[in-house]
Amino acid sequence: MPEVLYGGARGGGKTDGVLGKYALKARRYGRNFNGIFFRRELPMLDDAIERSQEIYGPLCGSRGWNDQKKTWRFPWGGRLRFRPLERVQDADKYQGQNVSDACVEEAGNYPDSAPIDRLNGVLRSAHGVPTQLILTGNPGGPGQLWIKARYIDPDPAGMKILKRKLPNGKEHRYVFIPSRLENNRILMEMDPEYVNRLYLVGSPELVKAWLAGDWSAIAGAYFPEFALDKHVIAPFEIPKHWVRFRAADWGSARPFSIGWYAVSDGEFAAFPRGSIIRYREWYGIATNNAGEFMPNVGIKLTADQLGEGIIARDAGEKIDYSVIDPAAFAENGGPSIGERLAGMKAFFQRADNTRIAQSGAMGGWDLVRQRLLGDDRPMLYIFSTCTHLIRTLPALQHDPLRPEDVDTDGEDHAPDELRYACSSRPWVRNAAHTPPPKFPIQQSVREIIDGRRRKRLGDG
């Protein structure tokens, strides 16, 4: 049976739909039905468990439910368990079992798909039960990116069986089934004011996501100022005298992100003087056997391989300076990542890693927002070829515990690299090649330390 994403509007009856399907399947396949209902944490399943008691109680009787084991035993011998699924290791606990069906509720709570994907290795039946994985969810949350890319973008209207080729030549089938509020007739009859209350939940994007189930409306976006028509531009030949610099966010098991930037001197009317243009990217993200990106999974390049790749992509350009996450200079008994990159002639300085405003100084995210807004025009532009920044920047969410910061559970590597770029004090070079001002960030840490030492000794 095809893998299913059953998702969209709030109140669409998704939980009832899955529970009802499992009751029918348990009756058809008897003791060979073995289903598991997952959420990221067990307490999140409280409502689903209560609803299952309302639906299954009359069917299974008082002996059907084992509260200690959080398990239903159907009259025909099959069972349905409620379990947490937070990590890949949680899915591995069911290896060797004949799990015929698995449902993951609120899949949007998962920053990446790895724990859910691992369930495909658990689903099997030695008795011919057609196995199936079902996901439910609403637009928004840390999993918005991978869910939308996998299930929504190929067929936004849904209800069409999609296929992707596997390495062995076979096909994996999957489908997006839209959940709409009007499908839940019981809720609409019992609580007709629910629709009206959804209009009051917050921003227009949130209303659109929850009421209409619109996966293109990113509720809770950290940068609602970002707009494709304002900030994404077609590539063009950048003047050679413009300042060019790199920014980088290191990653091995997680993706790395390298961005190349140019600073406009105002000679093109379209780009204000001092605006920055991200004209190239290199993003180290893994793909699965179906060729899909695996959010938050890196390609595990060594620092030497990364350095070689950066130099090759420089394409002979004159790079005026480069900044990288300061963590790249951490030493753990051997050369740091920064040192190893320097050994490959890819020189970087420590980036300003101030995320949010402190002691009156602007934080890095504020600088990104300021450039997105600009005055009458933006001060940040992105070539349309920089697909991963365009993909991940608008999907950033607020940290629920620290709203002024982004939710770091999301795929924030390219946005972090952009933050380093905006915090690097980009300067403008005129066509006359005016020498750049000497900001401290353009000095090496060693030069700064040596200068301070000379002053203490009276040599400076």
C-alpha positions as CSV (number, residue, x, y, z in Angstrom):
1,M,0.0,0.0,0.0
2,P,1.3,3.5,-0.7
3,E,2.9,5.6,2.0
4,V,0.5,8.4,3.0
5,L,0.7,12.0,4.2
6,Y,-2.7,12.9,5.5
7,G,-2.4,16.5,6.4
8,G,-3.5,20.1,6.0
9,A,-6.1,22.0,8.0
10,R,-6.6,21.8,11.7
11,G,-9.7,19.9,12.8
12,G,-9.8,17.8,9.6
13,G,-10.4,14.6,11.6
14,K,-7.0,13.0,10.8
15,T,-6.7,11.1,14.1
16,D,-10.3,9.7,13.7
17,G,-9.5,8.7,10.1
18,V,-6.5,6.7,11.1
19,L,-8.1,5.0,14.1
20,G,-11.1,4.1,12.0
21,K,-8.9,2.6,9.3
22,Y,-7.0,0.5,11.8
23,A,-10.2,-0.9,13.3
24,L,-11.3,-2.0,9.8
25,K,-7.9,-3.5,9.0
26,A,-7.7,-5.3,12.4
27,R,-11.0,-6.9,11.6
28,R,-9.9,-8.0,8.1
29,Y,-6.5,-9.4,9.1
30,G,-7.2,-10.7,12.6
31,R,-4.2,-11.5,14.8
32,N,-1.8,-10.6,12.0
33,F,-2.6,-6.9,12.3
34,N,0.1,-5.2,14.4
35,G,-0.1,-1.4,14.4
36,I,1.8,1.3,16.3
37,F,0.7,4.9,16.8
38,F,3.7,7.2,17.2
39,R,4.4,10.7,18.4
40,R,7.6,12.4,19.2
41,E,7.0,12.1,23.0
42,L,4.5,9.8,24.8
43,P,2.6,12.6,26.6
44,M,1.7,14.1,23.2
45,L,-0.4,10.9,22.6
46,D,-2.8,11.6,25.4
47,D,-5.5,13.1,23.2
48,A,-5.2,10.3,20.6
49,I,-5.4,7.7,23.4
50,E,-8.5,9.3,24.8
51,R,-10.1,9.4,21.4
52,S,-9.2,5.7,20.8
53,Q,-11.0,4.8,24.0
54,E,-14.1,6.5,22.8
55,I,-13.9,4.7,19.4
56,Y,-12.6,1.3,20.5
57,G,-14.2,1.0,23.9
58,P,-17.6,-0.2,22.6
59,L,-15.8,-2.4,20.1
60,C,-13.2,-4.1,22.4
61,G,-14.8,-3.8,25.8
62,S,-13.1,-3.0,29.1
63,R,-10.5,-5.8,28.7
64,G,-9.3,-4.6,25.4
65,W,-7.2,-1.7,26.8
66,N,-4.0,-2.2,28.8
67,D,-3.2,1.2,30.3
68,Q,0.2,0.1,31.6
69,K,1.3,-1.1,28.1
70,K,-0.7,1.6,26.3
71,T,-2.0,-1.2,24.0
72,W,-5.4,-2.1,22.5
73,R,-6.1,-5.8,21.8
74,F,-8.9,-6.2,19.3
75,P,-11.5,-9.0,19.5
76,W,-10.0,-10.6,16.4
77,G,-6.5,-10.9,18.0
78,G,-4.7,-7.9,16.5
79,R,-3.1,-5.1,18.5
80,L,-2.4,-1.4,18.3
81,R,0.2,0.2,20.5
82,F,0.9,3.9,21.4
83,R,4.7,4.7,21.5
84,P,7.2,7.5,21.4
85,L,9.4,8.1,18.4
86,E,12.0,10.7,18.9
87,R,15.2,9.3,17.5
88,V,16.3,6.7,15.0
89,Q,17.1,4.4,17.9
90,D,13.5,4.4,18.9
91,A,12.5,2.9,15.6
92,D,15.2,0.3,15.8
93,K,13.6,-1.1,19.0
94,Y,11.0,-2.7,16.7
95,Q,13.4,-4.5,14.4
96,G,12.5,-8.2,14.1
97,Q,8.8,-7.6,14.8
98,N,6.0,-8.1,12.3
99,V,4.8,-4.5,12.4
100,S,2.1,-4.2,9.7
101,D,1.1,-0.6,10.2
102,A,2.7,2.6,11.6
103,C,1.2,6.0,12.0
104,V,3.3,9.1,13.0
105,E,1.1,11.9,14.2
106,E,2.2,15.5,13.8
107,A,5.1,14.7,11.5
108,G,5.8,18.4,11.3
109,N,7.3,18.2,14.8
110,Y,10.3,16.3,13.4
111,P,13.2,18.5,12.1
112,D,14.3,15.8,9.8
113,S,12.8,12.6,8.5
114,A,15.4,10.1,9.7
115,P,13.4,8.5,12.6
116,I,10.3,8.2,10.4
117,D,12.2,6.9,7.4
118,R,13.7,4.2,9.7
119,L,10.2,2.8,10.2
120,N,10.4,1.5,6.7
121,G,12.8,-1.1,8.0
122,V,10.3,-2.2,10.6
123,L,7.2,-2.7,8.5
124,R,6.9,-6.2,7.3
125,S,4.4,-9.1,7.4
126,A,5.1,-12.8,7.2
127,H,1.3,-13.4,6.8
128,G,0.6,-11.2,3.7
129,V,-0.8,-8.2,5.5
130,P,-0.3,-5.1,3.1
131,T,2.0,-2.9,5.2
132,Q,1.6,0.9,5.3
133,L,3.2,4.0,6.8
134,I,0.9,6.9,7.5
135,L,1.9,10.4,8.5
136,T,-0.4,13.1,9.7
137,G,0.4,16.8,10.2
138,N,-0.3,20.4,9.7
139,P,1.7,23.1,7.9
140,G,4.4,24.8,9.9
141,G,6.8,23.5,12.5
142,P,10.5,22.4,12.1
143,G,9.6,19.7,9.6
144,Q,7.8,22.0,7.2
145,L,10.8,21.9,4.7
146,W,11.2,18.1,4.2
147,I,7.4,17.4,4.3
148,K,6.6,20.0,1.7
149,A,9.5,18.9,-0.5
150,R,8.6,15.3,-0.4
151,Y,4.8,15.2,-0.4
152,I,3.4,18.6,-1.4
153,D,5.6,20.1,-4.1
154,P,5.3,17.1,-6.5
155,D,1.5,17.4,-6.5
156,P,0.1,20.3,-4.4
157,A,-3.5,19.3,-5.0
158,G,-2.9,15.8,-3.7
159,M,-4.8,12.6,-4.3
160,K,-2.4,11.4,-6.9
161,I,-0.2,8.3,-6.5
162,L,3.4,9.5,-6.8
163,K,6.4,7.2,-7.5
164,R,10.1,7.4,-7.0
165,K,12.7,5.0,-8.4
166,L,14.7,2.9,-6.0
167,P,18.3,1.7,-6.7
168,N,17.1,-1.8,-7.4
169,G,14.8,-0.5,-10.2
170,K,11.6,-0.9,-8.2
171,E,9.3,1.9,-7.3
172,H,8.2,3.4,-4.0
173,R,4.6,4.7,-4.0
174,Y,3.3,7.5,-1.9
175,V,0.5,10.0,-1.8
176,F,-0.6,13.3,-0.2
177,I,-4.2,13.3,1.0
178,P,-5.3,16.8,1.9
179,S,-7.1,17.2,5.2
180,R,-9.9,19.8,5.1
181,L,-12.0,21.2,7.9
182,E,-15.2,20.6,6.0
183,N,-14.4,16.9,5.9
184,N,-15.0,16.7,9.6
185,R,-18.8,17.0,9.6
186,I,-19.1,16.0,13.2
187,L,-16.9,18.8,14.4
188,M,-18.6,21.3,12.2
189,E,-22.0,20.3,13.5
190,M,-21.0,20.1,17.2
191,D,-18.8,23.2,17.2
192,P,-19.8,25.5,14.3
193,E,-17.9,28.4,15.9
194,Y,-14.5,26.6,15.5
195,V,-14.0,28.1,12.0
196,N,-14.5,31.6,13.4
197,R,-12.0,31.0,16.1
198,L,-9.3,29.9,13.6
199,Y,-9.4,33.4,12.1
200,L,-8.3,34.7,15.5
201,V,-5.2,32.5,16.1
202,G,-2.6,35.0,14.9
203,S,-0.8,36.2,11.7
204,P,-2.5,35.9,8.3
205,E,0.1,33.1,7.4
206,L,-0.9,31.1,10.5
207,V,-4.6,31.5,9.7
208,K,-4.0,30.4,6.1
209,A,-2.0,27.4,7.2
210,W,-4.4,26.2,9.9
211,L,-7.7,27.1,8.2
212,A,-7.0,26.2,4.6
213,G,-4.1,23.8,5.2
214,D,-1.9,25.8,2.9
215,W,1.6,24.4,3.0
216,S,3.1,27.4,1.2
217,A,2.1,29.7,4.1
218,I,4.9,29.4,6.7
219,A,3.3,30.1,10.1
220,G,5.7,31.5,12.7
221,A,8.4,32.4,10.1
222,Y,11.3,34.2,11.7
223,F,11.8,36.3,8.6
224,P,8.4,37.2,7.2
225,E,10.2,40.1,5.4
226,F,11.7,37.7,2.9
227,A,10.0,37.7,-0.5
228,L,11.0,35.9,-3.7
229,D,10.0,38.8,-5.9
230,K,12.1,41.3,-3.8
231,H,15.2,39.4,-2.8
232,V,15.8,36.6,-5.4
233,I,17.3,37.8,-8.7
234,A,18.5,36.3,-11.9
235,P,22.3,35.8,-12.1
236,F,24.4,38.5,-13.9
237,E,28.1,39.2,-14.4
238,I,29.3,40.9,-11.3
239,P,31.8,43.8,-11.9
240,K,35.4,42.7,-11.2
241,H,36.1,45.6,-8.9
242,W,33.3,44.9,-6.5
243,V,34.4,43.5,-3.1
244,R,33.9,39.8,-2.9
245,F,34.0,37.7,0.2
246,R,33.0,34.3,1.5
247,A,31.1,33.2,4.6
248,A,31.0,29.7,5.9
249,D,29.2,27.5,8.4
250,W,31.2,24.3,9.1
251,G,29.5,20.9,9.2
252,S,30.4,17.3,8.7
253,A,27.6,15.1,10.1
254,R,25.4,18.2,9.6
255,P,25.5,20.1,6.3
256,F,28.1,22.8,5.7
257,S,27.2,26.0,3.9
258,I,29.6,28.2,2.0
259,G,28.4,31.4,0.4
260,W,30.1,33.8,-2.0
261,Y,29.1,37.5,-1.7
262,A,29.7,40.7,-3.7
263,V,29.2,44.3,-2.4
264,S,27.5,46.7,-4.8
265,D,29.2,50.1,-5.3
266,G,25.9,51.6,-6.5
267,E,26.8,51.8,-10.2
268,F,23.8,49.6,-11.0
269,A,20.6,51.5,-10.1
270,A,18.9,48.2,-9.1
271,F,21.3,47.6,-6.3
272,P,21.9,50.3,-3.7
273,R,25.4,51.1,-2.7
274,G,26.6,48.8,0.1
275,S,24.0,46.1,-0.7
276,I,25.3,42.6,-0.7
277,I,24.6,39.9,-3.3
278,R,25.0,36.2,-2.6
279,Y,26.0,34.9,-6.0
280,R,27.2,31.4,-5.3
281,E,26.7,28.6,-2.8
282,W,28.1,25.2,-1.9
283,Y,25.9,23.3,0.4
284,G,27.0,19.9,1.8
285,I,23.7,18.0,2.2
286,A,23.2,14.3,1.8
287,T,20.7,12.6,-0.4
288,N,18.9,9.3,0.1
289,N,18.5,6.4,-2.4
290,A,15.6,8.2,-4.0
291,G,17.7,11.3,-4.7
292,E,15.9,13.4,-2.1
293,F,17.7,15.8,0.1
294,M,18.0,14.6,3.7
295,P,17.6,17.8,5.8
296,N,20.2,18.3,8.5
297,V,22.3,15.4,7.2
298,G,25.8,16.3,6.0
299,I,28.1,14.6,3.5
300,K,31.0,14.3,6.0
301,L,33.8,15.9,3.9
302,T,37.1,16.4,5.6
303,A,38.4,19.9,6.1
304,D,41.0,19.2,3.4
305,Q,38.3,18.1,0.9
306,L,36.3,21.2,1.8
307,G,39.3,23.5,1.3
308,E,39.9,21.9,-2.1
309,G,36.3,22.4,-3.1
310,I,36.3,26.0,-2.0
311,I,39.4,26.9,-4.0
312,A,38.0,25.1,-7.1
313,R,34.8,27.1,-6.8
314,D,36.6,30.4,-6.4
315,A,37.2,30.2,-10.1
316,G,40.2,32.4,-10.0
317,E,38.3,35.3,-8.4
318,K,40.0,37.7,-6.0
319,I,38.4,37.1,-2.6
320,D,39.0,40.1,-0.3
321,Y,38.2,38.3,3.0
322,S,36.4,35.3,4.4
323,V,34.7,34.5,7.7
324,I,33.6,31.3,9.3
325,D,31.9,30.1,12.4
326,P,34.4,30.6,15.3
327,A,33.7,27.0,16.4
328,A,35.9,26.0,13.4
329,F,38.9,27.3,15.3
330,A,38.3,25.1,18.3
331,E,41.4,22.9,19.1
332,N,40.9,19.4,20.5
333,G,44.4,18.2,20.6
334,G,45.1,18.7,16.9
335,P,44.9,21.3,14.2
336,S,41.6,23.2,14.1
337,I,39.3,23.1,11.1
338,G,40.3,26.7,10.4
339,E,44.0,25.8,10.4
340,R,43.4,22.8,8.0
341,L,41.4,25.0,5.6
342,A,44.3,27.5,5.7
343,G,46.7,24.7,4.8
344,M,44.6,24.2,1.6
345,K,44.9,28.0,0.9
346,A,41.3,28.6,1.9
347,F,41.9,31.3,4.5
348,F,39.1,32.3,6.9
349,Q,38.8,34.6,9.9
350,R,36.6,34.2,12.9
351,A,33.0,35.4,12.2
352,D,31.1,37.5,14.6
353,N,28.8,34.9,16.2
354,T,26.5,37.3,18.1
355,R,23.0,35.9,17.4
356,I,20.8,38.4,19.2
357,A,21.2,42.0,20.4
358,Q,23.4,42.4,23.5
359,S,24.3,45.5,25.5
360,G,22.9,47.8,22.8
361,A,24.8,46.2,19.9
362,M,22.8,44.7,17.1
363,G,22.7,40.9,16.8
364,G,23.4,39.0,13.7
365,W,19.8,38.2,13.0
366,D,18.9,41.9,13.4
367,L,21.5,42.7,10.7
368,V,19.9,40.1,8.4
369,R,16.5,41.5,9.0
370,Q,17.7,45.1,8.5
371,R,19.2,44.1,5.1
372,L,16.0,42.3,4.0
373,L,14.0,45.4,4.8
374,G,16.5,48.1,3.6
375,D,15.0,51.6,3.3
376,D,13.2,52.0,0.0
377,R,14.9,48.9,-1.4
378,P,16.5,45.8,0.1
379,M,20.2,45.7,0.9
380,L,20.4,41.9,0.4
381,Y,19.9,40.0,-2.9
382,I,20.3,36.3,-3.7
383,F,21.0,34.7,-7.0
384,S,18.3,32.3,-8.0
385,T,21.0,29.6,-8.2
386,C,21.4,29.7,-4.4
387,T,18.6,27.2,-3.9
388,H,19.4,26.0,-0.4
389,L,19.4,29.5,1.2
390,I,16.2,30.3,-0.7
391,R,14.7,27.0,0.6
392,T,15.8,27.3,4.2
393,L,15.7,31.1,5.1
394,P,11.9,31.6,4.8
395,A,11.3,28.3,6.8
396,L,13.2,29.4,9.9
397,Q,11.0,29.4,13.0
398,H,11.1,31.3,16.3
399,D,12.6,29.4,19.2
400,P,9.6,28.6,21.4
401,L,11.7,29.2,24.5
402,R,13.7,32.2,23.2
403,P,11.5,33.9,20.7
404,E,14.1,36.5,19.7
405,D,16.3,33.7,18.4
406,V,15.6,31.1,15.7
407,D,14.7,27.5,16.4
408,T,18.0,25.7,16.0
409,D,16.2,22.3,15.5
410,G,15.5,23.6,12.0
411,E,17.8,23.5,9.1
412,D,19.6,26.7,9.8
413,H,23.1,26.2,8.3
414,A,22.7,28.5,5.2
415,P,21.0,31.2,7.3
416,D,23.7,31.0,9.9
417,E,26.3,31.5,7.2
418,L,24.2,34.5,5.9
419,R,24.3,35.9,9.4
420,Y,28.1,35.7,9.5
421,A,28.2,37.5,6.2
422,C,25.9,40.4,7.3
423,S,27.9,40.7,10.6
424,S,31.3,40.9,8.7
425,R,31.1,44.7,8.1
426,P,31.1,44.5,4.3
427,W,32.8,47.5,2.7
428,V,32.5,49.1,-0.7
429,R,35.2,49.4,-3.3
430,N,34.7,52.1,-6.0
431,A,35.7,51.6,-9.6
432,A,38.8,53.6,-8.8
433,H,39.8,50.8,-6.4
434,T,39.8,52.8,-3.2
435,P,41.6,50.8,-0.5
436,P,39.3,49.3,2.0
437,P,39.0,50.7,5.6
438,K,40.8,48.6,8.2
439,F,38.2,47.0,10.3
440,P,39.4,44.7,13.2
441,I,37.7,41.8,11.6
442,Q,40.1,42.0,8.6
443,Q,43.1,41.5,10.9
444,S,44.1,38.2,12.0
445,V,43.7,37.3,15.7
446,R,47.5,37.0,15.9
447,E,48.0,40.5,14.6
448,I,45.5,41.9,17.2
449,I,47.2,40.0,20.1
450,D,50.7,41.1,19.0
451,G,49.6,44.7,18.7
452,R,48.2,44.7,22.2
453,R,51.4,43.1,23.5
454,R,53.6,45.8,21.9
455,K,51.5,48.5,23.5
456,R,51.9,46.9,26.9
457,L,55.7,46.7,26.4
458,G,55.9,50.3,25.2
459,D,56.9,49.3,21.7
460,G,53.8,50.5,19.9
